[in-house]
Amino acid sequence: MNHESYMSQCLALALKGRGYTAPNPMVGAVLVYNDVVIGEGWHHAYGKDHAEVNCLKSVVKAEKELIPQSIMYVNLEPCAHHGNTPPCAERLVQEGIKEVVIANTDPFEKVSGRGIEILRQGGVQVTTGVLEREGLWLNRRFFNFHTRKRPYIILKWAQTKDGFFAPLTRTRFQITGDYSQLLVHKWRTEEAAIMVGTNTALSDNPQLNARLVKGRQPLRIVLDRKLQLPDTYHVFDGSSPTWIINERQEQRKGNLSYAQLKFDETLLDQLMDRLYASGILSVIVEGGAGLLHSFISRSLWDEARVFTGNVSIGEGIASPELTHSTLAFKTFVERDTLDIFVHQNSPYSYVQGMEI
């Protein structure tokens, strides 16, 4: 049996749920009988059936009797607890699956090896660690959340060819092309939250949503220490959940929440704790330069996505400078250059050929 080939198929299936499964991980499953795939499935969305169940459902009636003689490949340890759905590990034992091949064990405290234990106690042979690095990269947000107790932080910005982030006047200036903008909106649907600082919110009046592609809208997070933002701005339109981080009030009004935090050297730590408590797996930080620098100076980031447009402005606000970074991936989006960096201390290294 080619374990890696079937696990690659699991990972590709898992990606079909990207942007819809959080706070659950992305999981794919493949059922194989005598080196022939007889079933496949993936976790479509949070609260829906897990990949293993969908895989079993996909087996045609004439091949149901083959299930006990088959091997199931799944990129994450089958769950062992009752959540929105029953434990998948118990279901696989009931089905009489003879072997389960897994990429990664589940760090979630209600699973964390218990799924494997249930399988083995039920007479199921278990193999782990197949394409483990690939599985870690795929679900890096989920693993980071449960092992490091904070969201996965992605920094994103665009800079000119001569290294500037924006004009000195802070007026809106389009650095990248239309396709780069489309890609950014796609990224927004894949993350749990999007964040900007006060100056960016004041000068740009951003909508902080995904308008150019179909998908889930992220939680909008805006720093507004002294509540300076006009209530006519887009972030107050009630169209999606929004947090206004400030030092004056704690209040909720429908989709709008005012979160009161101390604006001192612990601000980002306080915010990470609040996000973790709320089950927010990931945040994409889109500016401004000061906020990005705060994350970089604290070494509080995991991934950075940097566009370099095919324009120069001569003078302006200098682009952030990454530290402790490793270039993982480089590509071109029309005339723009896109560089993807990962933090040197990140346990989730990019695997060549995998999707970002």
N, C-alpha and C positions, 0 to 999 in steps of 0.2 A: 504494500500500500504506500502511495506517495503522500505522506502526511502533510508536507509543506504545500503541495499543490491544492489539496482540499482546504487547508487552512487559509490559503490565499483567496479561495472562493468565498470562505466565510467573511473575510475582511471586506471583500468587495460588496457582499450582500449587506454587511453592517452599515456601510457608508450610505446606503439608500435611506437610512433613518436620520441622517445628519440634519441637525437643526430642529428636530421634533422629539427626540427622546429624553432630553435633559429634564430633571436631574438624573435620569437613568443613563447608563452607558449605551453606546451603539454596539449591537450584537447581531451576528449572523450565525446560521447553523446549516450544516449540510449532512444528510444521512446517506451513507454509502453501503451498498450490498455487493460483495464480490467485485469491488472496483468499479461499480456502476452507481451513479447518483440516482436515488429513488425519491429524495425529498430535499427541499431547501426552504429556508424562511429567514426573516429578520424581524427585529423589533421595530415596528412602524412608528409608534408614538408613545409617549409617557401615558401610563394607565391602560394601555392595550396589551394584548397577548405578547409574551416574550418570544424570542427567536425559536427556541426549542419547540414550543407549542405550535407555532406557525409552520415549522418544518414538518412536524408529525402530521398536521392537518393536510399538508400538500401531497402526502403519499396517496396514490390512487388506490381504490378499493381492492383491485386485484393483487396489489403488492403489500397490503397491510400485514399479511402473514410473514413477510420477510423482515419486519421491524426487529424482532428479537435476535435475528442473526446479523444485524447490521451494526455499523460503527457510526456514531454521531460525532461530527466535528463542530466545535463551538469556540469562538474566540475568547469567551469569558466563562469562568467557573459558573455552572448552573446555580441559581439562587436556592437558598435553604430556608427562607422565611416566608410567612404570609404577609404580603403587601397588598397591592391592588389585584394581584393574581396569586394563585397557589404556588408552592415551591416547585420549581422545575426539576430539581434533583430527585424529588420523590416521584414525579411523573415519569422520569426516565427509568427509574427502578421498576415502577408498575408496568411499563411497556416492555420490560425485559431486555432493554438494549444491552448488548454484550460488552461494548467498549465505548468510552467517551474520550476524545482527544481535545485538549484544551490549550489555548495559547497562554492565557494569564489567569492567575488566581484573583479572586475578588477582594479588594481591600476593605469593602464596606463591612462594618463591625458585625452586622447581623448575618453575614455570609462567612467571609474570611477563613476559608478552609472547610467550613461545615458542609458545603455542597459536595465537595470531594469526599468527605467522610461518609455522608449518606450514600453516595454512589458505591463506594468500596464496601461498606457494610451490607449493601444490597446485592453484592456479588458482581458488580460492574468493574471491569478493568479500566483504569484511568491512566492516561498519559498526559503530562503537562509540559509546558515550555516550548511548544512548537510555534515558531515565528513569534517568540515572546517580545522581542524589540519592536516588531511591526505592530503588535497588539497594544503595546504601551504607547506608541506614538498615536495610533488611531484614537485611543480613549485617554489621551494625556490630560484632558480637562477633568474627567471623572477620577482618575488616579491621583492627580494633584490635589483635588478637593478633599479626598478621603485620607490621604497620607500626610499632606502638609497643612491641612485645616484652613485653607483659604482658596479663593478662586484662582483659576489660571489667568494670568495677566498677559494680554497682547497689546503691545504699543503699535500705533499706526500713524504714519505721517507722510507727507509729500514734501520734497525739497527740490529746489531749482538746480540746474547744472553747476551753478557757482556757489551752492551750499547754503541757500537761504530758505527759511521756513515760510516767511510772509513778508510783505512790504513793511517798512518802518511805521507806516500809518495804520497798520492792522486792517486795512481795507481788504475785502474779498478779492483774491487773485487766483484764477484757475491755473494750476501748475500742470496737472495731468489731463489726459484725453478722456473721451467719453467711455471707452472700454474699461479704463482703470476705475472710473466712477461706478460703472456697472458691477465690477468685481467687488468693490468696497461694499456696495449694497447687498451683494450676495453674502459677504462675510458677516454683515450685521445680522442676517437671519440665522446664522450658525452660532452666535454667541448669546449668552444669557443676558448680558447688560452692555451698554455703551456709555462712556463717560467723557465729559469735557469740563474744563475749568471755567472760572467766572469771566475772564476776559474774552475767551472764545464765544461764550454764550452771549455776552453783551454786544460784541462787534458783529457776529454772524447771524444771530437769531436762528440757530439751526433747528431743524425738525427732529434730528437724531432718530430717524426711522429708515426702514427699507422701502423705498417707493418704486424702485426700478425693477425689482424682482419679486416673485411670490414667495412668501414664507412667514415665519413667526416674527413678531416685532420684539426687539429687546427691551428690557427695562432701561429707562433713561435716567442717568445719574448726572446731576449738575452741581458743581460747587458754587455756592452763593452765600458766602460767610455772613454778610450784613443784609441779605434779602434785597439786593439792588435791582434784580431783574424785573422789568415791567410785566404786569400780569397779562398783557396782550401778546406776549411772546409765545412761540409755538409750543414750548415745553409745558405750557399751562393749558393746552387745548383739550386735555382729558382723553386724547386718542389712544394712549397706551400708558401703562404704569410708569410713574416718574417719581424719583427721589430728589428733593432739593436738600442738599447737605448744607446746614447752616449752624450758627452758634446761638440762635435766639429762641427757636421754638420746636416742639415735637408735636406734630399734628397730622391727621389724615383726613383728606377730603376726596372721597371717591378714588379715582386712579392716582391722585396726587398725594404724596407723603412728604412731610417736612421732617427730616431726621436731624436732631440736634446733637452735634459732636463738638469736642474741644478743638479749636484750630491752633494746635501747637505741634510740637515735633512728633506727637503720637497720632496725628490725624489719620494718616493712611492705615496705621495699625487698627485704629478704632473702626475705620470703614471696612477693612478686611474682616474683622470680627462680626460686624453687622451683616455683611454679605454672606458670610459662612453660615451664620445663624438662620438666614433666610433661604438657604439652599441654592445660592447663586454660584454656578460652577465656573463661569468665565466672564471676564470683562474685557472689552476692547476699548482702549484709551485713545481717543482721537485728537487730543490737544487741549489747550495750547502748549506752546513751548515750555512754559513754566511748570505746568502739571506733568508733562512728560519728563522733564528734568528731575522733578521730585521723585518719580518712580525709579528713574535711572540711578540717582544719587543714593537711594536707599537699597539699590540692587533688588528692588521689588518688581521684577518682571520675569517672564518666562520666554516670550517670543516677541520679535519686533518685525514689522512689515513696513519696509521703507520704499516708497516710490521716488524715483528721480526723473522729473519731467525734462522735456527737451527745450527748456526755456532758461533764460538768465535775466536777472533784474539789477545786477550791479551792486546793490546794497539792500539791506533788510534785516530782519530778525534771524539770527544764526540758527541753523538746524540743530536739534539735540545731538549729542555725541554719545554713542553707546560705549559702555565699559563691560568687561567680562563677557564679551560676545563672540560667537562663532558663526560665520556665514554658512548657512545650511543649504540654501537654494537660491538660484539666480535665474531670472527669465526676463522676457521682454513682452510688454503689452502695448502693441502698436509702437509708438515712438518713445514710450516710457520704459524705464528699467525698474524692475521689482526685485529687491533683495530681501530675503527672509533670514533673520538671525535667531539663534537660540542662545539662552544664557549658558555660560560655561558650566555652571553648577547644576543645571537642570538634569534630572534623572531620565528625561525623555528626549533622547537624541533622534534627530531626523533620519529616516531610513530612505536612502536613494530610491527614487521611483514611486514613492508613496505620495498621496495627495496631501496638500497643506491643510 
